[in-house]
Amino acid sequence: MSTATPTGDSARPSPPPYRGRFAPSPSGPLHFGSLVAAVGSYLDARAHGGQWLLRIEDVDQPRTVAGAADEILRTLEGFGFAWDGEVLVQSRRLDLYHAALVRLQLADEVYPCACSRAEIAAHSPRRSIDGGLVYPGTCREGLAGGRAARAWRLRVPDQVIAFDDRIQGDVQQNLEAAVGDFILLRADGQYAYQLAVVVDDAAQGITAVVRGVDLLDSTPRQIWLQQGLALSTPTYAHLPVVTNDAGEKLSKQTHAAAVDLSAGSAVLAAALRFLGHAVPQEISAGPLRDFWPWAIAAWSIARVPARRGVCPG
């Protein structure tokens, strides 16, 4: 008896189960901009029948505010978010970031850098895509005599890294032109966000990242780092960020107010409207137990505006 070879769609492997995440930084209480990211990532996960994980991104310890992580978790729980598994905390995972850095060192993908910010500014005429300076590659071929390493940088190629964002569409970035070799271990001994987020997404088995568009320009760096560590790349969807009247992203630095738990479904409905969804008044004014089932059924990422920032007015 001959065995037929499957063809077409039946021969394709099934995609892995959906695993999304929300990863706030505990630099202050949860504000409306962070709530929008939480709502978007949560609904996309639940609408796909997937899991939604939580991660506290406190790898940048100087920016961490004592008690903020617990306050964020209490706020999410109060709004009816239900996460899967234990909450991952970056500050407890430094050994994993160290292991990833060592792996890159052994592969000669990273190198020590002695440059100060002032020295980089003196030799780099180009602004990077995220507002800093493009690293000019001063230490790429080795440290000059008498210089000691301050940081470790990842080598980047003179080639375009491209991906299809589920909201923003086609994204292309030449890493060498946009940022240059970027830091994985800072001069103050802190592991960089780019390294921590890549290691953690892989460890948590994240298949879909839904987050604010302020991180869109970081994504090619993360994809390049995933390739260097032989890790899978999730899909990406970058939501528009909430801005104030001055066009600034809501944040602790722009004095964003904490969300009011007593507002209940009304503030969640406002977040969903910001993401392009019409919410009936009876849902907006109703209890949380009615909001979430309706919102999960109504969610469509195609309705989310493909814009960088929106002021809710």
N, C-alpha and C positions, 0 to 999 in steps of 0.2 A: 504494500500500500504506500503510495507516495504521499508526502506531507506537503501541503500547499504553503507557499511562502506568502505571508501577509503583505498586502500592498496598501498604498494610500495612507489615510489617517490611522487605520488599525495597526500599522507598523510603527507608528511614532510612539515613543515612550510617554507615559502620562506625566504631566507636570507635577512637581512636588506639592504636597499640601500647603495651603497658604499660611504663612506665619509673618505677621506684621508686628510693629512695635511703636511705642511712644517713648521718647528718651529726653525728658526735660533736664535742664541744668539747674541745680539747686542754688541759684544766685539770688533768689527772692521768691515771693509767693507766686502762685499761678495767676497770670493776667489773661485778658481776653485773647491776645494773640496766641498764647500757648494753648488756650482752650480750643481755639479753632483748629490747631494742629492735632490736638487730642481727638476732637470730634471727627475730623477727616480720616485719620488713621484708623480709629475704632470702627467707624461705619464701613470703611472699605474692607476691613478684615471680616467683620461679621456678615456683611452682604455676600462675601465669597465663602461663607461657612468656615472661615479660618480662625486661627488663634491670634490673640492680641497680647503682646508681652510688654512689660514695663522695665525700663532701665534708667537708673539715676546716673547721669553723666557728670560726675564730680571729679573727673581726672584732673581738671584745672583747679587744684586746691586753693590757690589765692583768691579765686572768685566765688568759692563756696561759702554760703551763709549758714551758720549753725542753726539747726532746726528747720531749715527750709524744705528739705527732702520729706520729712514727716508731714509738714503742712501741705505739701503738694499731694501726697498720697491721701491724706484725709479729705482734701478738696475733691479729688477724683472720685473717691468712694462716696462722698456726699452727693455728687451729681449722678450716681448710679453706674459709673464705669465699672466693668467687671473684667479683671485681667486674668490671664492664665499663668499658673506657676508662680514661683518666687520672683521677687523683684531683684534684678541684678544691679549691683552697685560697683561702679568702676574703681573706686579707691581701694577695693578689696581684691583687685585683679591685676595688680602691678607686675606680678611675676609672669603673667601671660604676655603682657606687653613687652617685658624684657626678653622673653623667649622668642617672640616674633622679631625683635630687633636683632638678636644674636643670629637668628636664621638668615636675615638679610645681610648681616656683616660677613658671615661665612660665604655667602654667595657673591660678595663684593658688589652688592646693590646699593650700599650706603657708604658714607665716608665721614670722617670727623671734620668739623669746621671750626676755625678759630676766629671768624669774623664777628665783630661787634656791629650793632645797628649803624653806628656812625661810619664805620668803614664801608659797609654795604652802600650807604647813602652816598658816600664819596665816589663810588665806582659804578653805580648803577643809575643810568639816566631814565630807565623805564619804570612806569608804575605797573604793578601787578593787577590782575583782574579783581582782586579783593581789596585794593586800596593801598597795599604795601609797596614794596619795591621788588622787581624781578631780581632774583639772586644771580650775580654775574659769573658764578662758577669759580671764584677765586681759589678755593681749596680743593677743587675737584681732582686735581692730579697730585695731591699730597700737601701736608702742612709745610709752610715755610720754616726755615731754621729758627729755633728758639720760640716757636708758637705752640701753644697748648690747645687741645680741643675744648671748645665751649659747647658744641652741639653736634648732633649727627643728622646728616641730610640724605635723602633718597635721590638717586640719579633719575632724571626724567629724560625722555626721548624728544628729539626734534621731529615729532609726528603728531598727527591729530588723533585724539581720543574721542570717539563718537558714541552716543547712545540715544535711544528714543525714549524721551520722557513721556509718561502717560498723560500728562497735562500740558507741558510746555512744548512738546513736539521734539523735533530733531535738535540735538545739542552737539556741537563740535568745539573742541578746544585743543590747541597746541600747547602742551604743558611747558615746553621750554620757553616759548614766547610769552605765555600767560603768567607763569609764576616762577619758573626756574626750579632748580633742585630745592625741595622743600624739607623742612625740619620734622623729624620724628621724635627726637629727644632734645628738649630745650636746654639752654644754658643754666637754668635754675633747677635742673634735675627732673622737671615735670615731663611726662610723656605727652606728645601732641595729640590733639583731638583726632586728627586724620588716622593715626595708627590705632588708637583705642577703639574708634567706631568700627573700623574694618575687622579687627580681631573679635569684637563683641558680636557684630552682626553674624559672622561666621559661626561663632560658638553657640549662638542662640538659634541657628538655623533659619535666619530671616530670609524669606523669599521675596518680600515686597516692602519697600521703604516708601512711606507717605509722610512727608515733612514739609517745612516751610521753604519757599523759593530762595530765601537768603542762603541756603546751603547748596543751591544748584551749581554754583561755580566751583564748589569743593568736590563735586561728584567725579569729574574726570581724574582727580588726584586719587580718590578712593578706588576707582576702577583700576588704575595703574598699580596701586599697592596690592589690590586683590590678585592681580595677575602675578606680581612678584612673589606673593606668598602661596600661589596655587590654590586660591580660594574662589568659590563660585561668586558670581555677581548677581545680586537681586534685581528685580525691576525697580524703577524709580518713578515717583509721582511727586512733583513739587507744587505745593499749594501756594496761592498768593498770600503774602504776609499782611497783617493789619498795620496800618500806619496812622500816625496822628495828623493833625492839621498841617504840620510843617513838613509832612512827607517822610518822617522818620519812623522806622520800625518800632513798634511797641516793645519796650524792654525795661529792665530795671534802670538802665542808664537814662532813658527818656521818661522816667518816673511813671511808668504804667501802673495803674491801680490794680489791686487784687480783685479777682472776680468775687461776686457776692453769692454765697451759697444759698441765701434765702430767696434769690431770684428764680431758682429751680429751672423748670422747663423753658422759661422765657429767655434766659441767657443762652441756653443750648440752642433754642430756635434761632436766636440772633446769629450764633456761630454758623448754623446750617444755611441761613439766608445769605450770609457773607460768602458761603461756598456755592452760591448759585441756585439754591433750592427754595421753592416757595413752600412755606409752612402754614397750614391753616390755623386760624386763631384759636380754635378749640384744642389743638395740639399744643400750641404755644402757651396757653393758659391752663392746660391740664396737668395732671400729676406725672412725675417721672416715669412711672410704670407704663403709662400710655405713650410717652414720647419715644422711647427707644425702639419698641417694635415697629412703630410707624416710620421712624427715621431709617431704620435698617432696610425696610421694604422699599422706601422711596429713594434710597441713595443711588446716584449715578455719577461716576467721576467725569462723565462727558459734560455734565452741567457746570463743572468747576471752571471759573474764568481763567484763561491762560495769560495771567498778568503777574507782574512782579509784586506790586503792592496796591492795596486798596484802602482808602480811608472810609470807614463806615458812616461818617458824617453824623 
